[in-house]
Amino acid sequence: MSDHKITVMISSKAGRLGNRLFQAAYFMGNALSHGYRLLNPSLGEYAYLFEGSARDPLCGYPESWRNVDPEFADQCREFLFPCIHLLGLIAKSGIVPGVAAIDIRGFDTKDDGDIDLNGETFGEYLASGKMILPMGWKFSDYAALRKHREEITRYFTPVVSVRNTVEVLISKARAMGDLLVGVHIRQEDYRSWKNGIHFYETERYVQWMREVVASHPDTKVVFVVCASDVLDEALFRGISYLKGPGFPAGDLHALSLCDKIIGPPSTFSAWASYHGGVPLCVLRDKRASVAPENFLSF
């Protein structure tokens, strides 16, 4: 167990919302396991969306760094994060007393592997007693992510304004049927990412939805469709569905409140599955099957 006075402060941003949440969650779980204090200003523009981070300029965990007005906290993060990021860049040279930076951002572009927060390298940093400034998002602690799921997801409870909007939608959807399936249609950036390997036309998503209906012949299936693009509603004729809230935090919360989720490989739908304890079927290619046995819990 490390000295509780040790501080780990994430000093680089990891992509968009889903990546940022998993980056935070791995370190949060690891902090609980090893007893250090985590500061995570890298939540940045998303911090105001969650109960645990909205009022804290540095998004401290397990204890808050400060508790201030959410708008002021947001303004502080805009100023503080660039300073902390700069400190990380300078600390890489080893010239900042008591501070050590771990920059794995070059490693983030690799398809396989990550840095184990329980491994020897990170353990040596903790043992050094220095403030640690990680940079990059492919750090992980899968065991702690699962062990501390309740504490982590409680911190990331959406704020009331998000919850109220989403829960009205989900209540309406549940009144329409018996099984609620969230559909994450990610097309916008997936058209070009990795040469479009996980980009699927809307027609293919609709086929998957019809296959889900067919696999539950005695159940009224209703879908909540969360999409990055504007959809052609005519394609969904004959399917019982509602559109998601239409903004990232709302769509994420809506998916987490469904009974099942389907979507392409993405930290976005993976987070919804993790946060809500919802079985997820990952559509890894156009031939993917949505048979019931392919829905797995996180």
PyMOL commands that set and color helices and strands:
alter all, ss='L'
color gray80, all
select helices_A, chain A and resi 17-34+41-49+70-91+107-109+120-128+142-147+149-155+160-174+189-191+193-196+202-214+233-236+248-256+267-276+292-294
alter helices_A, ss='H'
color red, helices_A
select strands_A, chain A and resi 7-9+37-39+60-61+99-103+115-116+131-135+139-140+179-185+221-227+241-243+260-263+280-282
alter strands_A, ss='S'
color yellow, strands_A
deselect
rebuild
show_as cartoon
